[in-house]
Amino acid sequence: MSKIYATGKRKTAIAKVWLKPGSGKMAINGQSLDEWLGGLDLLKKRVMQPLNLTKQEQSVDIIASTNGGGVSAQADAVRHGISKALVAFDAEFRTILKPHGLLTRDSRVVERKKYGKRKARRSPQFSKR
């Protein structure tokens, strides 16, 4: 089987994920997961969640590239991309991943600032005099 491609998104972060059968190697932006996220163990667990749920940690290789957003948003984008790639790899995984909300794109983005406001909704301070 050849490589499977999927795109994961979160806020303004986008992750391009390629999945292929292999031995469990993971490269994100040319680095291993530990190099890319350093000591952020919670984010590492979130990235590995779809693989842990489907028990594919040692049977697929993942190559991902990310851009936009911050580290946390990029990690969630990679998680979303891995989930979508796993479903394309084996349709049975959909029933495992869907109840955990891993196939849903988290679409919350920062609201734009409006004219005449201090922030998106914050009005200027009222002055009586």
C-alpha positions in Angstrom: 0.0 0.0 0.0 1.3 3.5 -0.9 1.3 6.6 1.2 -2.0 8.1 2.5 -2.4 11.8 2.6 -4.6 13.9 4.9 -4.8 17.5 6.0 -5.5 18.4 9.6 -6.5 21.9 10.8 -6.9 23.9 14.0 -7.3 27.7 14.3 -4.8 29.0 11.8 -2.5 25.9 11.9 -2.4 23.4 9.1 -0.8 20.0 9.1 0.0 17.9 6.0 0.2 14.3 7.1 1.5 11.3 5.1 0.8 7.8 6.6 2.3 4.5 5.4 2.7 1.0 6.8 6.0 0.8 8.7 7.6 0.4 12.1 6.2 3.4 14.1 8.5 6.2 13.1 7.2 9.7 13.3 8.8 12.8 11.7 7.2 16.3 12.1 8.9 19.2 10.3 11.9 16.9 9.8 12.2 16.2 13.6 11.1 13.4 15.8 8.1 14.0 18.1 10.4 14.4 21.1 12.6 17.0 19.3 9.6 18.9 17.9 7.6 19.2 21.2 10.5 19.0 23.7 9.2 18.6 27.3 5.5 19.2 26.4 4.2 15.7 27.5 0.6 16.7 27.3 0.8 17.7 23.7 2.8 14.5 22.9 -0.1 12.5 24.3 -2.6 14.4 22.3 -0.7 13.8 19.1 -0.4 10.1 19.8 -4.0 9.7 20.9 -5.4 8.5 17.6 -2.6 6.0 17.2 -3.1 4.7 20.8 -6.8 4.3 20.4 -6.4 2.3 17.2 -3.3 0.4 18.5 -1.2 1.5 15.4 1.8 3.0 17.3 4.2 0.3 16.0 2.6 -0.4 12.6 2.5 2.9 10.7 5.1 5.6 9.8 4.0 9.2 9.9 5.6 12.2 8.1 4.0 15.5 8.8 4.7 19.2 8.1 3.0 22.0 9.8 2.8 25.8 9.4 0.8 28.6 11.0 -0.5 29.0 14.5 1.4 28.1 17.6 2.8 24.8 19.0 -0.4 23.7 20.6 -2.6 24.5 17.6 0.0 22.7 15.3 -0.1 19.6 17.6 -3.9 19.5 17.4 -3.7 19.9 13.6 -1.3 17.0 13.4 -3.7 14.9 15.6 -6.6 15.8 13.3 -4.5 14.9 10.2 -3.4 11.5 11.7 -7.0 10.7 12.5 -8.2 11.4 9.0 -5.3 9.4 7.5 -6.1 6.4 9.7 -9.7 6.4 8.6 -8.5 6.5 4.9 -6.1 3.7 5.8 -8.8 1.5 7.4 -12.5 2.5 7.5 -13.0 0.4 10.6 -11.1 3.0 12.6 -13.9 5.6 12.1 -16.1 3.8 14.7 -13.2 4.1 17.2 -12.1 7.7 16.5 -15.5 9.4 16.0 -16.8 9.0 19.6 -13.7 10.7 20.9 -14.2 13.7 18.6 -10.9 13.2 16.7 -12.4 13.6 13.2 -14.0 17.0 14.0 -12.1 20.1 13.1 -11.9 22.5 16.0 -13.1 25.6 14.1 -12.7 28.2 16.9 -10.7 31.1 15.6 -9.9 34.5 17.0 -12.7 37.0 16.3 -11.7 40.0 14.2 -11.5 43.5 15.8 -14.4 45.8 14.9 -14.1 49.5 14.1 -14.9 51.7 17.1 -14.2 49.0 19.6 -11.0 48.4 21.7 -11.0 44.7 21.0 -13.5 42.4 19.1 -16.4 43.3 21.5 -14.9 45.5 24.2 -16.3 49.1 24.0 -14.2 52.2 24.8 -14.5 53.3 28.4 -17.3 55.8 28.9 -16.3 59.2 30.2 -19.0 61.6 31.6 -16.7 64.6 31.5 
